[in-house]
Amino acid sequence: MRSFLQDNFAPEAAADLETDIELRFPDNSVFCDVRGGVLSFPQIAEAELVLYFDSQDQAQRLFSGEDDVVEAFMHGQIRSNGHLIWVFKTFAAFSKNQQGT
């Protein structure tokens, strides 16, 4: 999942996102931090923004644009711990391949 996030990270789309993020799956989590358009993977136990997914495959389909984020959110297929604006900024931050860059 880390390599997927690195490959799809769009620094210009992440310029104003300043938070640590947990991608939580049923059996594990991946933590990352986005600040000033820079992606890192800190060793932390909890994050300010938590996105809940059924699987890593589902997360990859949503980040890649294969599945629609708004539709998935509206149907309860993904959840967050709040911070709705950050949720959509996070998806934009990992949309490099959708932007054609």
C-alpha positions in Angstrom: 0.0 0.0 0.0 2.9 2.4 0.7 4.3 2.0 -2.8 0.8 2.6 -4.2 0.5 5.8 -2.2 4.0 7.0 -3.2 3.3 6.3 -6.9 0.0 8.1 -6.8 1.0 11.1 -4.6 0.3 14.5 -6.2 2.3 17.1 -4.3 0.6 20.0 -6.0 -2.8 18.7 -5.0 -1.6 18.1 -1.4 -0.1 21.6 -0.9 -2.7 22.7 1.7 -3.2 19.4 3.4 -1.5 19.3 6.8 -2.4 16.1 8.7 -1.4 12.6 9.6 -3.6 9.9 8.1 -4.5 6.3 9.0 -5.8 4.1 6.3 -7.5 1.4 8.5 -8.3 -2.0 7.1 -9.9 -4.9 9.0 -6.6 -6.5 9.8 -4.0 -3.7 9.7 -3.4 0.0 9.2 -1.1 2.2 7.1 -0.1 5.5 8.5 1.2 8.5 6.5 1.7 12.2 7.0 1.1 14.9 4.4 2.5 18.4 5.1 3.4 21.1 2.7 3.0 18.8 -0.3 5.4 16.2 1.2 4.4 12.6 1.9 6.1 10.7 4.7 5.4 7.5 6.6 6.0 8.2 10.3 6.0 5.5 13.0 2.9 6.6 14.9 0.1 4.8 16.7 -2.8 7.0 15.9 -3.6 9.7 13.4 -5.8 12.8 13.3 -7.7 11.6 10.2 -8.8 8.0 10.0 -10.2 6.5 6.8 -11.9 3.1 7.1 -11.8 0.6 4.2 -13.0 -2.9 3.7 -9.7 -3.9 2.0 -6.5 -2.5 0.4 -7.9 -3.3 -3.0 -11.0 -1.2 -2.3 -8.7 1.7 -1.2 -6.6 1.4 -4.3 -9.7 1.4 -6.6 -11.0 4.5 -4.8 -7.7 6.4 -4.9 -7.1 5.5 -8.5 -10.6 6.7 -9.6 -11.7 3.3 -10.7 -14.5 3.5 -8.1 -16.3 6.8 -7.3 -15.3 8.2 -3.8 -18.5 10.2 -3.4 -20.7 7.3 -4.3 -18.8 4.9 -2.0 -19.0 7.5 0.8 -22.8 8.0 0.3 -23.4 4.2 0.4 -21.3 3.7 3.5 -18.6 1.7 1.8 -15.9 4.0 3.3 -16.1 5.9 6.5 -14.0 8.5 8.3 -13.7 9.8 11.8 -14.9 13.2 10.7 -12.9 15.9 8.9 -15.0 15.6 5.8 -13.0 18.3 3.9 -9.8 16.5 4.7 -11.2 13.3 3.4 -11.7 14.7 -0.1 -8.4 16.6 0.1 -6.7 13.3 0.9 -8.3 11.6 -2.1 -7.1 14.5 -4.3 -3.6 14.2 -2.8 -3.3 10.7 -4.1 -4.8 11.3 -7.6 -1.6 11.8 -9.5 -2.5 9.2 -12.2 -6.0 10.6 -12.6 -4.5 14.1 -13.4 -2.3 12.6 -16.1 0.9 13.9 -14.5 
